[in-house]
Amino acid sequence: MEENKRGIINGATLMLFRNTITGTQYDEILEVVALADANLFKPYLYLIPFEKVRDKLQPVPVSKRAHPLSREYIIESLLSNEFEPVEVNQ
């Protein structure tokens, strides 16, 4: 959970630096992360149709992949109509 929190903060810091979010939004993200408990960090699965994001895909360098033979991509600006959540029952 702590690693996830650090990742969220790092992402928000990058977005602030790139002027993607405002200082107010950044502060709100930090507050939410500080108050978040373990229930907020359950796994989620999202279906992203390739056709909708084809032009946005940036390959992940081999050294940063979860597994060197996997295909992984970064999508910088995923819009809400480009994915759908999938319910995962545990």
PDB file of N, CA, C and O in Angstrom:
ATOM      1  N   MET A   1       0.818  -1.184   0.000  1.00  0.00           N
ATOM      2  CA  MET A   1       0.000   0.000   0.000  1.00  0.00           C
ATOM      3  C   MET A   1       0.868   1.256   0.000  1.00  0.00           C
ATOM      4  O   MET A   1       0.565   2.218  -0.706  1.00  0.00           O
ATOM      5  N   GLU A   2       1.919   1.253   0.768  1.00  0.00           N
ATOM      6  CA  GLU A   2       2.792   2.430   0.826  1.00  0.00           C
ATOM      7  C   GLU A   2       3.459   2.687  -0.525  1.00  0.00           C
ATOM      8  O   GLU A   2       3.638   3.836  -0.929  1.00  0.00           O
ATOM      9  N   GLU A   3       3.824   1.614  -1.214  1.00  0.00           N
ATOM     10  CA  GLU A   3       4.423   1.769  -2.542  1.00  0.00           C
ATOM     11  C   GLU A   3       3.411   2.363  -3.525  1.00  0.00           C
ATOM     12  O   GLU A   3       3.764   3.197  -4.358  1.00  0.00           O
ATOM     13  N   ASN A   4       2.161   1.931  -3.423  1.00  0.00           N
ATOM     14  CA  ASN A   4       1.107   2.501  -4.268  1.00  0.00           C
ATOM     15  C   ASN A   4       0.926   3.985  -3.974  1.00  0.00           C
ATOM     16  O   ASN A   4       0.775   4.791  -4.893  1.00  0.00           O
ATOM     17  N   LYS A   5       0.940   4.340  -2.707  1.00  0.00           N
ATOM     18  CA  LYS A   5       0.806   5.750  -2.335  1.00  0.00           C
ATOM     19  C   LYS A   5       1.953   6.579  -2.912  1.00  0.00           C
ATOM     20  O   LYS A   5       1.739   7.675  -3.431  1.00  0.00           O
ATOM     21  N   ARG A   6       3.163   6.049  -2.818  1.00  0.00           N
ATOM     22  CA  ARG A   6       4.321   6.774  -3.387  1.00  0.00           C
ATOM     23  C   ARG A   6       4.163   6.943  -4.893  1.00  0.00           C
ATOM     24  O   ARG A   6       4.494   7.994  -5.442  1.00  0.00           O
ATOM     25  N   GLY A   7       3.651   5.900  -5.564  1.00  0.00           N
ATOM     26  CA  GLY A   7       3.440   5.977  -7.003  1.00  0.00           C
ATOM     27  C   GLY A   7       2.419   7.046  -7.374  1.00  0.00           C
ATOM     28  O   GLY A   7       2.599   7.772  -8.352  1.00  0.00           O
ATOM     29  N   ILE A   8       1.350   7.140  -6.592  1.00  0.00           N
ATOM     30  CA  ILE A   8       0.324   8.157  -6.838  1.00  0.00           C
ATOM     31  C   ILE A   8       0.909   9.549  -6.633  1.00  0.00           C
ATOM     32  O   ILE A   8       0.669  10.451  -7.436  1.00  0.00           O
ATOM     33  N   ILE A   9       1.667   9.722  -5.572  1.00  0.00           N
ATOM     34  CA  ILE A   9       2.286  11.023  -5.304  1.00  0.00           C
ATOM     35  C   ILE A   9       3.285  11.380  -6.397  1.00  0.00           C
ATOM     36  O   ILE A   9       3.325  12.523  -6.852  1.00  0.00           O
ATOM     37  N   ASN A  10       4.093  10.407  -6.821  1.00  0.00           N
ATOM     38  CA  ASN A  10       5.055  10.672  -7.905  1.00  0.00           C
ATOM     39  C   ASN A  10       4.333  11.063  -9.193  1.00  0.00           C
ATOM     40  O   ASN A  10       4.759  11.987  -9.887  1.00  0.00           O
ATOM     41  N   GLY A  11       3.244  10.365  -9.515  1.00  0.00           N
ATOM     42  CA  GLY A  11       2.470  10.686 -10.707  1.00  0.00           C
ATOM     43  C   GLY A  11       1.856  12.074 -10.617  1.00  0.00           C
ATOM     44  O   GLY A  11       1.867  12.824 -11.592  1.00  0.00           O
ATOM     45  N   ALA A  12       1.324  12.417  -9.456  1.00  0.00           N
ATOM     46  CA  ALA A  12       0.732  13.741  -9.267  1.00  0.00           C
ATOM     47  C   ALA A  12       1.798  14.828  -9.362  1.00  0.00           C
ATOM     48  O   ALA A  12       1.550  15.894  -9.926  1.00  0.00           O
ATOM     49  N   THR A  13       2.975  14.564  -8.816  1.00  0.00           N
ATOM     50  CA  THR A  13       4.069  15.540  -8.901  1.00  0.00           C
ATOM     51  C   THR A  13       4.461  15.776 -10.348  1.00  0.00           C
ATOM     52  O   THR A  13       4.689  16.917 -10.750  1.00  0.00           O
ATOM     53  N   LEU A  14       4.543  14.718 -11.129  1.00  0.00           N
ATOM     54  CA  LEU A  14       4.866  14.846 -12.546  1.00  0.00           C
ATOM     55  C   LEU A  14       3.781  15.636 -13.276  1.00  0.00           C
ATOM     56  O   LEU A  14       4.084  16.500 -14.099  1.00  0.00           O
ATOM     57  N   MET A  15       2.528  15.340 -12.973  1.00  0.00           N
ATOM     58  CA  MET A  15       1.428  16.052 -13.625  1.00  0.00           C
ATOM     59  C   MET A  15       1.423  17.534 -13.246  1.00  0.00           C
ATOM     60  O   MET A  15       1.095  18.382 -14.076  1.00  0.00           O
ATOM     61  N   LEU A  16       1.782  17.850 -12.006  1.00  0.00           N
ATOM     62  CA  LEU A  16       1.885  19.244 -11.577  1.00  0.00           C
ATOM     63  C   LEU A  16       3.004  19.943 -12.339  1.00  0.00           C
ATOM     64  O   LEU A  16       2.836  21.063 -12.820  1.00  0.00           O
ATOM     65  N   PHE A  17       4.136  19.276 -12.443  1.00  0.00           N
ATOM     66  CA  PHE A  17       5.295  19.822 -13.158  1.00  0.00           C
ATOM     67  C   PHE A  17       4.963  20.090 -14.625  1.00  0.00           C
ATOM     68  O   PHE A  17       5.436  21.065 -15.208  1.00  0.00           O
ATOM     69  N   ARG A  18       4.139  19.211 -15.222  1.00  0.00           N
ATOM     70  CA  ARG A  18       3.757  19.361 -16.636  1.00  0.00           C
ATOM     71  C   ARG A  18       2.548  20.280 -16.826  1.00  0.00           C
ATOM     72  O   ARG A  18       2.065  20.460 -17.944  1.00  0.00           O
ATOM     73  N   ASN A  19       2.064  20.860 -15.723  1.00  0.00           N
ATOM     74  CA  ASN A  19       0.885  21.732 -15.752  1.00  0.00           C
ATOM     75  C   ASN A  19      -0.372  21.009 -16.234  1.00  0.00           C
ATOM     76  O   ASN A  19      -1.263  21.623 -16.820  1.00  0.00           O
ATOM     77  N   THR A  20      -0.435  19.701 -15.983  1.00  0.00           N
ATOM     78  CA  THR A  20      -1.619  18.916 -16.310  1.00  0.00           C
ATOM     79  C   THR A  20      -2.666  19.077 -15.224  1.00  0.00           C
ATOM     80  O   THR A  20      -3.863  18.989 -15.497  1.00  0.00           O
ATOM     81  N   ILE A  21      -2.225  19.313 -13.989  1.00  0.00           N
ATOM     82  CA  ILE A  21      -3.125  19.583 -12.869  1.00  0.00           C
ATOM     83  C   ILE A  21      -2.682  20.876 -12.191  1.00  0.00           C
ATOM     84  O   ILE A  21      -1.548  21.325 -12.357  1.00  0.00           O
ATOM     85  N   THR A  22      -3.589  21.459 -11.433  1.00  0.00           N
ATOM     86  CA  THR A  22      -3.288  22.697 -10.708  1.00  0.00           C
ATOM     87  C   THR A  22      -2.679  22.380  -9.343  1.00  0.00           C
ATOM     88  O   THR A  22      -2.694  21.234  -8.895  1.00  0.00           O
ATOM     89  N   GLY A  23      -2.154  23.393  -8.702  1.00  0.00           N
ATOM     90  CA  GLY A  23      -1.634  23.231  -7.351  1.00  0.00           C
ATOM     91  C   GLY A  23      -2.715  22.792  -6.379  1.00  0.00           C
ATOM     92  O   GLY A  23      -2.455  22.003  -5.471  1.00  0.00           O
ATOM     93  N   THR A  24      -3.928  23.301  -6.568  1.00  0.00           N
ATOM     94  CA  THR A  24      -5.063  22.911  -5.717  1.00  0.00           C
ATOM     95  C   THR A  24      -5.390  21.436  -5.903  1.00  0.00           C
ATOM     96  O   THR A  24      -5.623  20.721  -4.928  1.00  0.00           O
ATOM     97  N   GLN A  25      -5.409  20.980  -7.151  1.00  0.00           N
ATOM     98  CA  GLN A  25      -5.670  19.564  -7.416  1.00  0.00           C
ATOM     99  C   GLN A  25      -4.564  18.694  -6.827  1.00  0.00           C
ATOM    100  O   GLN A  25      -4.838  17.629  -6.274  1.00  0.00           O
ATOM    101  N   TYR A  26      -3.329  19.138  -6.942  1.00  0.00           N
ATOM    102  CA  TYR A  26      -2.191  18.410  -6.382  1.00  0.00           C
ATOM    103  C   TYR A  26      -2.345  18.274  -4.863  1.00  0.00           C
ATOM    104  O   TYR A  26      -2.174  17.190  -4.306  1.00  0.00           O
ATOM    105  N   ASP A  27      -2.668  19.381  -4.208  1.00  0.00           N
ATOM    106  CA  ASP A  27      -2.844  19.354  -2.746  1.00  0.00           C
ATOM    107  C   ASP A  27      -3.971  18.406  -2.345  1.00  0.00           C
ATOM    108  O   ASP A  27      -3.871  17.708  -1.337  1.00  0.00           O
ATOM    109  N   GLU A  28      -5.046  18.383  -3.138  1.00  0.00           N
ATOM    110  CA  GLU A  28      -6.166  17.484  -2.843  1.00  0.00           C
ATOM    111  C   GLU A  28      -5.739  16.025  -2.989  1.00  0.00           C
ATOM    112  O   GLU A  28      -6.117  15.183  -2.174  1.00  0.00           O
ATOM    113  N   ILE A  29      -4.960  15.726  -4.017  1.00  0.00           N
ATOM    114  CA  ILE A  29      -4.457  14.363  -4.202  1.00  0.00           C
ATOM    115  C   ILE A  29      -3.612  13.947  -3.008  1.00  0.00           C
ATOM    116  O   ILE A  29      -3.762  12.836  -2.501  1.00  0.00           O
ATOM    117  N   LEU A  30      -2.729  14.823  -2.556  1.00  0.00           N
ATOM    118  CA  LEU A  30      -1.886  14.505  -1.397  1.00  0.00           C
ATOM    119  C   LEU A  30      -2.728  14.248  -0.153  1.00  0.00           C
ATOM    120  O   LEU A  30      -2.421  13.352   0.634  1.00  0.00           O
ATOM    121  N   GLU A  31      -3.785  15.030   0.024  1.00  0.00           N
ATOM    122  CA  GLU A  31      -4.652  14.842   1.187  1.00  0.00           C
ATOM    123  C   GLU A  31      -5.400  13.513   1.115  1.00  0.00           C
ATOM    124  O   GLU A  31      -5.497  12.798   2.112  1.00  0.00           O
ATOM    125  N   VAL A  32      -5.923  13.186  -0.050  1.00  0.00           N
ATOM    126  CA  VAL A  32      -6.634  11.921  -0.227  1.00  0.00           C
ATOM    127  C   VAL A  32      -5.694  10.745   0.040  1.00  0.00           C
ATOM    128  O   VAL A  32      -6.068   9.792   0.723  1.00  0.00           O
ATOM    129  N   VAL A  33      -4.477  10.812  -0.497  1.00  0.00           N
ATOM    130  CA  VAL A  33      -3.502   9.734  -0.287  1.00  0.00           C
ATOM    131  C   VAL A  33      -3.174   9.593   1.199  1.00  0.00           C
ATOM    132  O   VAL A  33      -3.068   8.479   1.713  1.00  0.00           O
ATOM    133  N   ALA A  34      -3.013  10.716   1.883  1.00  0.00           N
ATOM    134  CA  ALA A  34      -2.686  10.669   3.313  1.00  0.00           C
ATOM    135  C   ALA A  34      -3.810  10.021   4.129  1.00  0.00           C
ATOM    136  O   ALA A  34      -3.548   9.352   5.128  1.00  0.00           O
ATOM    137  N   LEU A  35      -5.062  10.221   3.700  1.00  0.00           N
ATOM    138  CA  LEU A  35      -6.199   9.701   4.449  1.00  0.00           C
ATOM    139  C   LEU A  35      -6.650   8.314   3.986  1.00  0.00           C
ATOM    140  O   LEU A  35      -7.500   7.694   4.625  1.00  0.00           O
ATOM    141  N   ALA A  36      -6.092   7.830   2.892  1.00  0.00           N
ATOM    142  CA  ALA A  36      -6.535   6.560   2.304  1.00  0.00           C
ATOM    143  C   ALA A  36      -6.175   5.379   3.192  1.00  0.00           C
ATOM    144  O   ALA A  36      -5.098   5.327   3.786  1.00  0.00           O
ATOM    145  N   ASP A  37      -7.116   4.421   3.267  1.00  0.00           N
ATOM    146  CA  ASP A  37      -6.825   3.190   3.996  1.00  0.00           C
ATOM    147  C   ASP A  37      -6.732   2.022   3.016  1.00  0.00           C
ATOM    148  O   ASP A  37      -6.911   2.202   1.811  1.00  0.00           O
ATOM    149  N   ALA A  38      -6.458   0.853   3.520  1.00  0.00           N
ATOM    150  CA  ALA A  38      -6.196  -0.321   2.681  1.00  0.00           C
ATOM    151  C   ALA A  38      -7.371  -0.690   1.773  1.00  0.00           C
ATOM    152  O   ALA A  38      -7.153  -1.263   0.705  1.00  0.00           O
ATOM    153  N   ASN A  39      -8.595  -0.380   2.161  1.00  0.00           N
ATOM    154  CA  ASN A  39      -9.760  -0.733   1.345  1.00  0.00           C
ATOM    155  C   ASN A  39      -9.752  -0.031  -0.013  1.00  0.00           C
ATOM    156  O   ASN A  39     -10.352  -0.526  -0.968  1.00  0.00           O
ATOM    157  N   LEU A  40      -9.095   1.089  -0.105  1.00  0.00           N
ATOM    158  CA  LEU A  40      -9.035   1.814  -1.375  1.00  0.00           C
ATOM    159  C   LEU A  40      -8.011   1.233  -2.337  1.00  0.00           C
ATOM    160  O   LEU A  40      -7.964   1.631  -3.501  1.00  0.00           O
ATOM    161  N   PHE A  41      -7.199   0.307  -1.876  1.00  0.00           N
ATOM    162  CA  PHE A  41      -6.119  -0.232  -2.692  1.00  0.00           C
ATOM    163  C   PHE A  41      -6.371  -1.675  -3.110  1.00  0.00           C
ATOM    164  O   PHE A  41      -5.456  -2.499  -3.110  1.00  0.00           O
ATOM    165  N   LYS A  42      -7.601  -1.972  -3.459  1.00  0.00           N
ATOM    166  CA  LYS A  42      -7.911  -3.298  -3.977  1.00  0.00           C
ATOM    167  C   LYS A  42      -7.667  -3.306  -5.486  1.00  0.00           C
ATOM    168  O   LYS A  42      -7.663  -2.248  -6.114  1.00  0.00           O
ATOM    169  N   PRO A  43      -7.465  -4.476  -6.068  1.00  0.00           N
ATOM    170  CA  PRO A  43      -7.168  -4.530  -7.511  1.00  0.00           C
ATOM    171  C   PRO A  43      -8.361  -4.115  -8.370  1.00  0.00           C
ATOM    172  O   PRO A  43      -9.511  -4.412  -8.045  1.00  0.00           O
ATOM    173  N   TYR A  44      -8.075  -3.439  -9.446  1.00  0.00           N
ATOM    174  CA  TYR A  44      -9.074  -3.065 -10.441  1.00  0.00           C
ATOM    175  C   TYR A  44      -8.613  -3.538 -11.802  1.00  0.00           C
ATOM    176  O   TYR A  44      -7.415  -3.581 -12.080  1.00  0.00           O
ATOM    177  N   LEU A  45      -9.552  -3.889 -12.639  1.00  0.00           N
ATOM    178  CA  LEU A  45      -9.251  -4.310 -13.995  1.00  0.00           C
ATOM    179  C   LEU A  45     -10.019  -3.410 -14.947  1.00  0.00           C
ATOM    180  O   LEU A  45     -11.225  -3.211 -14.796  1.00  0.00           O
ATOM    181  N   TYR A  46      -9.308  -2.868 -15.933  1.00  0.00           N
ATOM    182  CA  TYR A  46      -9.926  -2.002 -16.933  1.00  0.00           C
ATOM    183  C   TYR A  46      -9.673  -2.586 -18.312  1.00  0.00           C
ATOM    184  O   TYR A  46      -8.562  -3.014 -18.624  1.00  0.00           O
ATOM    185  N   LEU A  47     -10.709  -2.599 -19.129  1.00  0.00           N
ATOM    186  CA  LEU A  47     -10.608  -3.057 -20.503  1.00  0.00           C
ATOM    187  C   LEU A  47     -10.397  -1.825 -21.383  1.00  0.00           C
ATOM    188  O   LEU A  47     -11.213  -0.903 -21.386  1.00  0.00           O
ATOM    189  N   ILE A  48      -9.288  -1.824 -22.131  1.00  0.00           N
ATOM    190  CA  ILE A  48      -8.956  -0.703 -23.010  1.00  0.00           C
ATOM    191  C   ILE A  48      -8.879  -1.233 -24.439  1.00  0.00           C
ATOM    192  O   ILE A  48      -7.897  -1.881 -24.800  1.00  0.00           O
ATOM    193  N   PRO A  49      -9.899  -0.967 -25.258  1.00  0.00           N
ATOM    194  CA  PRO A  49      -9.868  -1.437 -26.644  1.00  0.00           C
ATOM    195  C   PRO A  49      -8.710  -0.789 -27.417  1.00  0.00           C
ATOM    196  O   PRO A  49      -8.575   0.434 -27.447  1.00  0.00           O
ATOM    197  N   PHE A  50      -7.893  -1.622 -28.029  1.00  0.00           N
ATOM    198  CA  PHE A  50      -6.699  -1.171 -28.746  1.00  0.00           C
ATOM    199  C   PHE A  50      -7.034  -0.111 -29.793  1.00  0.00           C
ATOM    200  O   PHE A  50      -6.295   0.860 -29.950  1.00  0.00           O
ATOM    201  N   GLU A  51      -8.132  -0.289 -30.502  1.00  0.00           N
ATOM    202  CA  GLU A  51      -8.501   0.624 -31.584  1.00  0.00           C
ATOM    203  C   GLU A  51      -8.700   2.054 -31.089  1.00  0.00           C
ATOM    204  O   GLU A  51      -8.452   3.008 -31.827  1.00  0.00           O
ATOM    205  N   LYS A  52      -9.141   2.203 -29.857  1.00  0.00           N
ATOM    206  CA  LYS A  52      -9.413   3.533 -29.315  1.00  0.00           C
ATOM    207  C   LYS A  52      -8.148   4.273 -28.888  1.00  0.00           C
ATOM    208  O   LYS A  52      -8.151   5.501 -28.800  1.00  0.00           O
ATOM    209  N   VAL A  53      -7.066   3.538 -28.622  1.00  0.00           N
ATOM    210  CA  VAL A  53      -5.862   4.182 -28.068  1.00  0.00           C
ATOM    211  C   VAL A  53      -4.609   3.963 -28.918  1.00  0.00           C
ATOM    212  O   VAL A  53      -3.518   4.381 -28.531  1.00  0.00           O
ATOM    213  N   ARG A  54      -4.756   3.329 -30.039  1.00  0.00           N
ATOM    214  CA  ARG A  54      -3.619   2.969 -30.902  1.00  0.00           C
ATOM    215  C   ARG A  54      -2.612   4.111 -31.071  1.00  0.00           C
ATOM    216  O   ARG A  54      -1.406   3.892 -30.966  1.00  0.00           O
ATOM    217  N   ASP A  55      -3.099   5.321 -31.331  1.00  0.00           N
ATOM    218  CA  ASP A  55      -2.213   6.460 -31.594  1.00  0.00           C
ATOM    219  C   ASP A  55      -1.612   7.069 -30.337  1.00  0.00           C
ATOM    220  O   ASP A  55      -0.767   7.959 -30.431  1.00  0.00           O
ATOM    221  N   LYS A  56      -2.028   6.610 -29.168  1.00  0.00           N
ATOM    222  CA  LYS A  56      -1.528   7.154 -27.898  1.00  0.00           C
ATOM    223  C   LYS A  56      -0.481   6.261 -27.231  1.00  0.00           C
ATOM    224  O   LYS A  56       0.144   6.666 -26.251  1.00  0.00           O
ATOM    225  N   LEU A  57      -0.291   5.067 -27.748  1.00  0.00           N
ATOM    226  CA  LEU A  57       0.581   4.095 -27.084  1.00  0.00           C
ATOM    227  C   LEU A  57       2.048   4.472 -27.178  1.00  0.00           C
ATOM    228  O   LEU A  57       2.557   4.802 -28.250  1.00  0.00           O
ATOM    229  N   GLN A  58       2.718   4.415 -26.034  1.00  0.00           N
ATOM    230  CA  GLN A  58       4.165   4.606 -25.967  1.00  0.00           C
ATOM    231  C   GLN A  58       4.759   3.332 -25.363  1.00  0.00           C
ATOM    232  O   GLN A  58       4.435   2.987 -24.226  1.00  0.00           O
ATOM    233  N   PRO A  59       5.623   2.627 -26.102  1.00  0.00           N
ATOM    234  CA  PRO A  59       6.202   1.391 -25.563  1.00  0.00           C
ATOM    235  C   PRO A  59       7.004   1.640 -24.284  1.00  0.00           C
ATOM    236  O   PRO A  59       7.693   2.652 -24.152  1.00  0.00           O
ATOM    237  N   VAL A  60       6.902   0.706 -23.356  1.00  0.00           N
ATOM    238  CA  VAL A  60       7.696   0.767 -22.120  1.00  0.00           C
ATOM    239  C   VAL A  60       9.053   0.140 -22.415  1.00  0.00           C
ATOM    240  O   VAL A  60       9.115  -0.946 -22.991  1.00  0.00           O
ATOM    241  N   PRO A  61      10.151   0.810 -22.027  1.00  0.00           N
ATOM    242  CA  PRO A  61      11.472   0.215 -22.245  1.00  0.00           C
ATOM    243  C   PRO A  61      11.590  -1.140 -21.543  1.00  0.00           C
ATOM    244  O   PRO A  61      11.022  -1.334 -20.468  1.00  0.00           O
ATOM    245  N   VAL A  62      12.311  -2.058 -22.137  1.00  0.00           N
ATOM    246  CA  VAL A  62      12.457  -3.417 -21.597  1.00  0.00           C
ATOM    247  C   VAL A  62      12.875  -3.381 -20.130  1.00  0.00           C
ATOM    248  O   VAL A  62      12.369  -4.166 -19.328  1.00  0.00           O
ATOM    249  N   SER A  63      13.782  -2.490 -19.772  1.00  0.00           N
ATOM    250  CA  SER A  63      14.291  -2.433 -18.396  1.00  0.00           C
ATOM    251  C   SER A  63      13.230  -2.027 -17.382  1.00  0.00           C
ATOM    252  O   SER A  63      13.430  -2.230 -16.184  1.00  0.00           O
ATOM    253  N   LYS A  64      12.115  -1.465 -17.816  1.00  0.00           N
ATOM    254  CA  LYS A  64      11.073  -1.011 -16.897  1.00  0.00           C
ATOM    255  C   LYS A  64       9.823  -1.880 -16.927  1.00  0.00           C
ATOM    256  O   LYS A  64       8.855  -1.583 -16.228  1.00  0.00           O
ATOM    257  N   ARG A  65       9.823  -2.942 -17.720  1.00  0.00           N
ATOM    258  CA  ARG A  65       8.671  -3.825 -17.814  1.00  0.00           C
ATOM    259  C   ARG A  65       8.604  -4.778 -16.621  1.00  0.00           C
ATOM    260  O   ARG A  65       9.616  -5.063 -15.981  1.00  0.00           O
ATOM    261  N   ALA A  66       7.411  -5.257 -16.338  1.00  0.00           N
ATOM    262  CA  ALA A  66       7.234  -6.257 -15.282  1.00  0.00           C
ATOM    263  C   ALA A  66       7.958  -7.545 -15.631  1.00  0.00           C
ATOM    264  O   ALA A  66       8.478  -8.233 -14.752  1.00  0.00           O
ATOM    265  N   HIS A  67       7.988  -7.868 -16.916  1.00  0.00           N
ATOM    266  CA  HIS A  67       8.716  -9.033 -17.420  1.00  0.00           C
ATOM    267  C   HIS A  67       9.321  -8.630 -18.754  1.00  0.00           C
ATOM    268  O   HIS A  67       8.640  -8.004 -19.565  1.00  0.00           O
ATOM    269  N   PRO A  68      10.584  -8.970 -19.006  1.00  0.00           N
ATOM    270  CA  PRO A  68      11.248  -8.500 -20.225  1.00  0.00           C
ATOM    271  C   PRO A  68      10.578  -8.923 -21.532  1.00  0.00           C
ATOM    272  O   PRO A  68      10.762  -8.258 -22.552  1.00  0.00           O
ATOM    273  N   LEU A  69       9.803 -10.016 -21.525  1.00  0.00           N
ATOM    274  CA  LEU A  69       9.162 -10.474 -22.749  1.00  0.00           C
ATOM    275  C   LEU A  69       7.720  -9.982 -22.896  1.00  0.00           C
ATOM    276  O   LEU A  69       7.064 -10.268 -23.898  1.00  0.00           O
ATOM    277  N   SER A  70       7.232  -9.250 -21.908  1.00  0.00           N
ATOM    278  CA  SER A  70       5.851  -8.764 -22.001  1.00  0.00           C
ATOM    279  C   SER A  70       5.771  -7.527 -22.889  1.00  0.00           C
ATOM    280  O   SER A  70       6.755  -6.810 -23.076  1.00  0.00           O
ATOM    281  N   ARG A  71       4.580  -7.294 -23.429  1.00  0.00           N
ATOM    282  CA  ARG A  71       4.341  -6.073 -24.198  1.00  0.00           C
ATOM    283  C   ARG A  71       3.614  -5.102 -23.280  1.00  0.00           C
ATOM    284  O   ARG A  71       2.508  -5.386 -22.819  1.00  0.00           O
ATOM    285  N   GLU A  72       4.229  -3.968 -23.017  1.00  0.00           N
ATOM    286  CA  GLU A  72       3.638  -2.981 -22.119  1.00  0.00           C
ATOM    287  C   GLU A  72       3.691  -1.617 -22.776  1.00  0.00           C
ATOM    288  O   GLU A  72       4.610  -1.299 -23.530  1.00  0.00           O
ATOM    289  N   TYR A  73       2.672  -0.815 -22.467  1.00  0.00           N
ATOM    290  CA  TYR A  73       2.582   0.517 -23.058  1.00  0.00           C
ATOM    291  C   TYR A  73       2.188   1.534 -22.000  1.00  0.00           C
ATOM    292  O   TYR A  73       1.583   1.194 -20.983  1.00  0.00           O
ATOM    293  N   ILE A  74       2.535   2.766 -22.252  1.00  0.00           N
ATOM    294  CA  ILE A  74       2.090   3.897 -21.445  1.00  0.00           C
ATOM    295  C   ILE A  74       1.087   4.661 -22.291  1.00  0.00           C
ATOM    296  O   ILE A  74       1.310   4.903 -23.477  1.00  0.00           O
ATOM    297  N   ILE A  75      -0.023   5.039 -21.663  1.00  0.00           N
ATOM    298  CA  ILE A  75      -1.011   5.890 -22.313  1.00  0.00           C
ATOM    299  C   ILE A  75      -1.114   7.141 -21.446  1.00  0.00           C
ATOM    300  O   ILE A  75      -1.728   7.120 -20.379  1.00  0.00           O
ATOM    301  N   GLU A  76      -0.513   8.223 -21.911  1.00  0.00           N
ATOM    302  CA  GLU A  76      -0.413   9.452 -21.105  1.00  0.00           C
ATOM    303  C   GLU A  76      -1.770  10.071 -20.782  1.00  0.00           C
ATOM    304  O   GLU A  76      -1.988  10.509 -19.652  1.00  0.00           O
ATOM    305  N   SER A  77      -2.676  10.116 -21.743  1.00  0.00           N
ATOM    306  CA  SER A  77      -3.938  10.837 -21.527  1.00  0.00           C
ATOM    307  C   SER A  77      -5.126   9.964 -21.924  1.00  0.00           C
ATOM    308  O   SER A  77      -5.739  10.163 -22.973  1.00  0.00           O
ATOM    309  N   LEU A  78      -5.433   9.013 -21.081  1.00  0.00           N
ATOM    310  CA  LEU A  78      -6.548   8.099 -21.337  1.00  0.00           C
ATOM    311  C   LEU A  78      -7.856   8.795 -20.966  1.00  0.00           C
ATOM    312  O   LEU A  78      -8.032   9.238 -19.831  1.00  0.00           O
ATOM    313  N   LEU A  79      -8.765   8.887 -21.926  1.00  0.00           N
ATOM    314  CA  LEU A  79     -10.054   9.529 -21.707  1.00  0.00           C
ATOM    315  C   LEU A  79     -11.060   8.523 -21.138  1.00  0.00           C
ATOM    316  O   LEU A  79     -10.918   7.317 -21.340  1.00  0.00           O
ATOM    317  N   SER A  80     -12.060   9.015 -20.439  1.00  0.00           N
ATOM    318  CA  SER A  80     -13.020   8.129 -19.776  1.00  0.00           C
ATOM    319  C   SER A  80     -13.831   7.283 -20.761  1.00  0.00           C
ATOM    320  O   SER A  80     -14.349   6.235 -20.376  1.00  0.00           O
ATOM    321  N   ASN A  81     -13.951   7.707 -22.007  1.00  0.00           N
ATOM    322  CA  ASN A  81     -14.690   6.908 -22.990  1.00  0.00           C
ATOM    323  C   ASN A  81     -13.792   5.913 -23.724  1.00  0.00           C
ATOM    324  O   ASN A  81     -14.238   5.262 -24.669  1.00  0.00           O
ATOM    325  N   GLU A  82     -12.538   5.787 -23.303  1.00  0.00           N
ATOM    326  CA  GLU A  82     -11.585   4.881 -23.948  1.00  0.00           C
ATOM    327  C   GLU A  82     -11.330   3.607 -23.132  1.00  0.00           C
ATOM    328  O   GLU A  82     -10.485   2.794 -23.506  1.00  0.00           O
ATOM    329  N   PHE A  83     -12.039   3.435 -22.046  1.00  0.00           N
ATOM    330  CA  PHE A  83     -11.881   2.231 -21.233  1.00  0.00           C
ATOM    331  C   PHE A  83     -13.172   1.950 -20.495  1.00  0.00           C
ATOM    332  O   PHE A  83     -14.046   2.810 -20.392  1.00  0.00           O
ATOM    333  N   GLU A  84     -13.282   0.726 -19.979  1.00  0.00           N
ATOM    334  CA  GLU A  84     -14.419   0.391 -19.131  1.00  0.00           C
ATOM    335  C   GLU A  84     -13.930  -0.516 -18.002  1.00  0.00           C
ATOM    336  O   GLU A  84     -13.106  -1.404 -18.220  1.00  0.00           O
ATOM    337  N   PRO A  85     -14.446  -0.282 -16.793  1.00  0.00           N
ATOM    338  CA  PRO A  85     -14.060  -1.124 -15.665  1.00  0.00           C
ATOM    339  C   PRO A  85     -14.702  -2.496 -15.778  1.00  0.00           C
ATOM    340  O   PRO A  85     -15.817  -2.632 -16.280  1.00  0.00           O
ATOM    341  N   VAL A  86     -13.989  -3.510 -15.308  1.00  0.00           N
ATOM    342  CA  VAL A  86     -14.486  -4.880 -15.289  1.00  0.00           C
ATOM    343  C   VAL A  86     -14.529  -5.326 -13.836  1.00  0.00           C
ATOM    344  O   VAL A  86     -13.526  -5.245 -13.127  1.00  0.00           O
ATOM    345  N   GLU A  87     -15.665  -5.786 -13.405  1.00  0.00           N
ATOM    346  CA  GLU A  87     -15.835  -6.232 -12.015  1.00  0.00           C
ATOM    347  C   GLU A  87     -15.022  -7.496 -11.767  1.00  0.00           C
ATOM    348  O   GLU A  87     -15.127  -8.458 -12.528  1.00  0.00           O
ATOM    349  N   VAL A  88     -14.222  -7.506 -10.721  1.00  0.00           N
ATOM    350  CA  VAL A  88     -13.428  -8.666 -10.343  1.00  0.00           C
ATOM    351  C   VAL A  88     -13.877  -9.106  -8.963  1.00  0.00           C
ATOM    352  O   VAL A  88     -13.740  -8.363  -7.990  1.00  0.00           O
ATOM    353  N   ASN A  89     -14.409 -10.306  -8.881  1.00  0.00           N
ATOM    354  CA  ASN A  89     -14.845 -10.840  -7.589  1.00  0.00           C
ATOM    355  C   ASN A  89     -13.729 -11.668  -6.994  1.00  0.00           C
ATOM    356  O   ASN A  89     -13.180 -12.554  -7.649  1.00  0.00           O
ATOM    357  N   GLN A  90     -13.397 -11.374  -5.749  1.00  0.00           N
ATOM    358  CA  GLN A  90     -12.317 -12.095  -5.075  1.00  0.00           C
ATOM    359  C   GLN A  90     -12.863 -13.062  -4.065  1.00  0.00           C
ATOM    360  O   GLN A  90     -12.096 -13.758  -3.399  1.00  0.00           O
TER     361      GLN A  90
END
